[in-house]
Each structure stands twice: as C-alpha cells, then as structure tokens.
Amino acid sequence: MKNSPKKEERQSTFNGIICRAFGVVFLVMALNVLHPCNTWASETYLHPGEYLDIANLTAMGFIVNKNFGVFIDVSKPEEWKQGHVAEATHIPLEKLKNRIKEIEKQKNEVVIVISKFGDRSSEASKMLAKNGFTKVYNILGGMVDWKIMGYPVEK
C-alpha cells in the first residue's frame, strides 16, 4: 500500500530539515576548528617534555594575532635563503642546542617551530620541550606546505 501524497510530502520536508540541520552543525564545527584566529592551541595544556603538531593555518592564526613569543626556523642555511616566514628567527637545527639560551626568556610563551618539510622542526620541538619550553608547536608540512598554501614568504 502506498503512502498518501501529503504524508510523503511531510516526510520529504522533515528529511530535508534534518539534512540541513546536520549540514549547519558540521559547517559551524568546521569553521570553529579551521578559523585562523582560533586560539585553542595556545590554550592547550601540554605535559612537560611534550610539543604539539599544528597545521599551517593555525600557525598563521598565531601570526595574525601576534600570539607567540618566538617563531624559529631550523632549516639549513641554503633552505632559509630560498624563502622563510618573515616573523621567523633562523637557528639551524645543528646550532639550536648551543643557542637555546637566546630564547630562554620565552620558555612559557608560544614557540612555533618550522623547517623545510617539518622533520627537523619536529626534532627541534622535542629538544625545546625537553629543555623546559612549555608551549612548543611544530608546523606540519613545513615551508613546503607553507608556500603551497600561498602564505607570505620573505627572501
């Protein structure tokens, strides 16, 4: 037996409303996570010796809001010359251990670390976290992804 046209119309309307509601909820959640001004990362509690991997978009949010203590690029000198984030301080990974004292006053501030691909910055982030830095954030994908995203680069 077939449903009456009015019942099918009500069911179709109800299904459409439910789908739209889920779509709106999903959109709001996505915008909250992806918004460059999102401050969740700076408010995240990290245990001693830990660091957090973040996306380029989150790092850009820190820059836009000027919500960081120091931005460190641990790339090799030749990679640095090919382009770097304007706000970054260049401390090659192999020199970081000997230069930690230069940035020690930012131990409890947000420290953002980047390298060409994100591998050396991951090592540097571990080193900083183990040396008492409490808010260390490693940029996943490094400068390669940074450039792909079209974010500003300085030479």
C-alpha positions as CSV (number, residue, x, y, z in Angstrom):
1,M,0.0,0.0,0.0
2,K,1.3,3.4,-1.0
3,N,1.5,6.4,1.4
4,S,-0.7,9.4,0.7
5,P,0.9,12.3,-1.2
6,K,0.6,14.6,1.8
7,K,2.4,12.0,4.1
8,E,5.2,11.6,1.5
9,E,5.5,15.4,1.2
10,R,5.7,15.8,5.0
11,Q,8.3,13.1,5.3
12,S,10.4,14.7,2.5
13,T,10.2,18.1,4.2
14,F,11.2,16.5,7.5
15,N,14.2,14.8,5.9
16,G,15.3,18.0,4.2
17,I,15.2,19.9,7.5
18,I,17.2,17.2,9.3
19,C,19.8,17.2,6.5
20,R,20.1,21.0,6.6
21,A,20.4,21.0,10.4
22,F,23.3,18.4,10.2
23,G,24.9,20.5,7.5
24,V,24.8,23.7,9.6
25,V,26.2,21.9,12.6
26,F,29.0,20.4,10.6
27,L,29.8,23.8,9.0
28,V,29.9,25.6,12.3
29,M,32.2,22.9,13.7
30,A,34.5,23.1,10.7
31,L,34.7,26.9,10.8
32,N,35.5,26.8,14.5
33,V,38.4,24.4,14.0
34,L,39.8,25.9,10.8
35,H,39.4,29.6,11.6
36,P,42.9,31.2,11.7
37,C,42.0,33.2,14.8
38,N,41.2,30.1,16.7
39,T,43.2,30.1,20.0
40,W,42.7,26.6,21.1
41,A,46.3,25.7,20.5
42,S,47.7,28.4,22.7
43,E,45.3,27.3,25.5
44,T,46.2,23.6,25.2
45,Y,47.9,22.2,28.2
46,L,51.0,20.2,27.3
47,H,52.7,17.9,29.8
48,P,56.4,18.6,30.5
49,G,58.6,17.4,27.6
50,E,55.7,17.4,25.1
51,Y,55.0,19.5,22.0
52,L,52.0,19.8,19.6
53,D,52.0,19.4,15.8
54,I,49.9,22.1,14.2
55,A,48.7,23.0,10.7
56,N,49.9,26.0,8.7
57,L,46.5,27.6,9.2
58,T,46.9,27.5,13.0
59,A,50.4,28.9,12.8
60,M,49.1,31.8,10.6
61,G,46.4,32.5,13.2
62,F,49.2,32.9,15.8
63,I,51.0,35.3,13.5
64,V,47.9,37.3,12.6
65,N,47.0,37.7,16.3
66,K,50.6,38.3,17.3
67,N,50.1,35.5,19.8
68,F,53.6,33.9,20.0
69,G,56.8,34.5,21.8
70,V,59.2,33.3,19.2
71,F,59.0,31.7,15.7
72,I,62.0,29.6,14.9
73,D,63.0,28.3,11.5
74,V,65.5,25.4,12.0
75,S,66.1,24.9,8.2
76,K,69.5,24.6,6.7
77,P,71.1,28.0,5.6
78,E,70.5,27.3,1.9
79,E,66.8,26.5,2.6
80,W,66.4,29.7,4.6
81,K,67.7,31.7,1.6
82,Q,65.1,30.1,-0.6
83,G,62.4,31.8,1.5
84,H,61.2,31.9,5.1
85,V,58.4,33.2,7.3
86,A,59.1,36.9,7.9
87,E,58.5,36.6,11.6
88,A,60.9,33.7,12.0
89,T,64.3,33.7,13.6
90,H,66.8,31.4,11.8
91,I,68.5,28.9,14.1
92,P,69.6,25.9,12.2
93,L,68.8,22.6,14.0
94,E,72.5,21.7,14.4
95,K,73.1,25.0,16.3
96,L,69.9,25.0,18.4
97,K,71.3,23.2,21.4
98,N,74.0,25.8,21.8
99,R,71.7,28.8,21.2
100,I,68.8,27.8,23.5
101,K,69.8,30.5,26.0
102,E,69.0,33.2,23.3
103,I,65.3,32.2,23.5
104,E,65.1,31.0,27.2
105,K,63.1,34.1,28.3
106,Q,60.2,32.7,26.1
107,K,60.1,29.4,27.9
108,N,56.5,29.9,28.9
109,E,55.3,31.6,25.7
110,V,54.2,30.1,22.5
111,V,57.2,28.9,20.5
112,I,56.4,28.0,16.9
113,V,59.0,25.8,15.0
114,I,59.2,25.3,11.3
115,S,61.7,23.6,8.8
116,K,61.6,22.8,5.1
117,F,59.5,19.6,5.5
118,G,58.7,19.5,9.2
119,D,61.1,16.7,10.1
120,R,63.9,18.9,11.5
121,S,61.3,21.1,13.2
122,S,59.9,18.0,14.9
123,E,63.4,17.2,16.3
124,A,63.8,20.8,17.4
125,S,60.4,20.8,19.1
126,K,61.3,17.7,21.1
127,M,64.6,19.3,22.1
128,L,62.8,22.6,23.2
129,A,60.1,20.7,25.1
130,K,62.7,18.6,26.9
131,N,64.5,21.8,27.9
132,G,61.5,23.2,29.7
133,F,59.7,25.1,27.0
134,T,56.0,24.7,27.8
135,K,54.2,25.8,24.6
136,V,56.1,24.4,21.7
137,Y,54.2,24.0,18.4
138,N,55.7,22.2,15.3
139,I,54.3,23.1,11.9
140,L,53.4,20.0,10.0
141,G,54.5,20.1,6.3
142,G,57.0,22.9,7.0
143,M,57.9,25.6,4.5
144,V,56.9,23.3,1.5
145,D,53.3,23.3,2.6
146,W,53.5,26.9,3.8
147,K,54.4,28.0,0.2
148,I,51.8,25.7,-1.4
149,M,49.1,27.4,0.8
150,G,50.3,30.8,-0.6
151,Y,51.2,32.2,2.8
152,P,53.7,35.1,2.8
153,V,57.4,34.3,2.3
154,E,60.4,36.6,2.6
155,K,63.8,36.1,1.0
